[in-house]
Amino acid sequence: MAKKIHLFDLLIALIMAGFFVLALFAYRAPSKSVEGEATIITVSVTRSADIVYNEASKLGIAYFNNSLEPVKVVKATKTTRNNLPAVNIELEGKGKIENDRYVFNGIRVLIGQKAEIHGRFLAQGVISNVAYKK
């Protein structure tokens, strides 16, 4: 005795096929490469400025705001901010600047936003400048 295909069975099969196609084509893994041009971001650090300066001045690789893409520490300079010793750390990575929108290393940033730098050191500071590398 042959089983007949009912309209309900056909409908369920079409729904399952639709979910399969949706899962197959709509899911896109995030790109690991960060797009954009070479961008310099400056982070001003006041807490433990002398210790951070000693480590940051060795330059090298660091991580910005818990991103998985490393950035390069280009320069560290001693300054004062509000009569406190401070360090300006310049980081180089990929980024885009469009109108007043800054994207650095795949993360949207704002001037005055708090930032963390992880490397040989941990520094917490404030973003003071974003510009393309000259």
FIFINU-62368 format. One line per 8 residues: for each residue x, y, z of C-alpha. Coordinates in nm, 3 decimals. Layout:
<pts>
X:Y:Z; ...
</pts>
This chain:
<pts>
0.000:0.000:0.000; 0.161:0.324:-0.116; 0.148:0.627:0.107; 0.007:0.940:-0.054; 0.182:1.272:-0.008; -0.049:1.518:0.158; -0.045:1.895:0.124; 0.068:1.926:0.489
0.376:1.710:0.426; 0.466:1.921:0.123; 0.428:2.242:0.322; 0.654:2.114:0.602; 0.918:2.007:0.349; 0.913:2.352:0.185; 0.950:2.526:0.521; 1.244:2.303:0.614
1.408:2.365:0.276; 1.359:2.740:0.323; 1.532:2.734:0.661; 1.816:2.533:0.513; 1.865:2.783:0.229; 1.843:3.073:0.473; 2.104:2.918:0.701; 2.329:2.831:0.409
2.333:3.165:0.230; 2.234:3.426:0.487; 2.493:3.336:0.751; 2.818:3.514:0.688; 3.115:3.476:0.920; 3.264:3.810:1.025; 3.573:3.906:0.833; 3.892:3.883:1.037
4.062:4.148:0.830; 4.000:4.510:0.923; 3.935:4.737:0.629; 4.052:5.093:0.584; 4.364:5.303:0.554; 4.655:5.339:0.792; 4.519:5.545:1.080; 4.686:5.695:1.387
4.492:5.728:1.712; 4.624:5.911:2.018; 4.529:5.796:2.368; 4.612:6.026:2.660; 4.691:5.835:2.982; 4.725:6.008:3.321; 4.716:5.720:3.571; 5.061:5.570:3.641
5.205:5.783:3.361; 5.573:5.717:3.440; 5.533:5.338:3.447; 5.320:5.336:3.132; 5.570:5.564:2.953; 5.861:5.331:3.032; 5.677:5.034:2.881; 5.506:5.215:2.593
5.830:5.381:2.480; 5.966:5.033:2.395; 5.701:5.037:2.119; 5.586:4.708:1.967; 5.247:4.541:1.941; 4.943:4.615:2.157; 4.569:4.553:2.157; 4.313:4.834:2.156
3.984:4.804:2.350; 3.981:4.423:2.366; 3.989:4.380:1.988; 4.154:4.070:1.849; 4.349:4.259:1.581; 4.685:4.387:1.706; 4.791:4.748:1.649; 5.136:4.901:1.649
5.253:5.144:1.917; 5.417:5.417:1.710; 5.516:5.679:1.964; 5.490:5.759:2.334; 5.547:6.112:2.460; 5.539:6.263:2.809; 5.312:6.563:2.860; 5.105:6.722:3.134
4.728:6.722:3.145; 4.544:6.927:3.408; 4.877:6.974:3.592; 4.924:6.595:3.613; 5.192:6.394:3.434; 5.046:6.223:3.130; 5.155:6.007:2.840; 5.026:6.038:2.486
5.042:5.698:2.316; 5.001:5.688:1.939; 4.871:5.365:1.789; 4.869:5.270:1.422; 4.607:5.044:1.271; 4.350:5.026:0.995; 4.063:5.271:1.009; 3.821:5.500:0.831
3.732:5.861:0.888; 3.404:5.970:0.731; 3.264:6.310:0.830; 3.258:6.292:1.212; 3.258:5.912:1.228; 3.583:5.742:1.329; 3.639:5.368:1.296; 3.969:5.234:1.426
4.066:4.866:1.412; 3.706:4.773:1.339; 3.569:4.962:1.641; 3.381:5.291:1.628; 3.552:5.549:1.850; 3.477:5.902:1.965; 3.707:6.183:2.075; 3.694:6.191:2.456
3.595:5.824:2.481; 3.768:5.604:2.737; 4.008:5.351:2.587; 4.225:5.063:2.704; 4.555:4.952:2.560; 4.683:4.602:2.641; 5.036:4.494:2.558; 5.337:4.472:2.783
5.136:4.717:2.988; 4.775:4.802:3.066; 4.684:5.165:3.012; 4.349:5.332:3.050; 4.308:5.673:2.899; 4.103:5.902:2.679; 4.111:5.924:2.301; 4.236:6.269:2.206
4.297:6.248:1.830; 4.224:6.034:1.524; 4.392:6.101:1.188; 4.514:5.924:0.876; 4.885:5.842:0.868; 5.079:6.091:0.659
</pts>
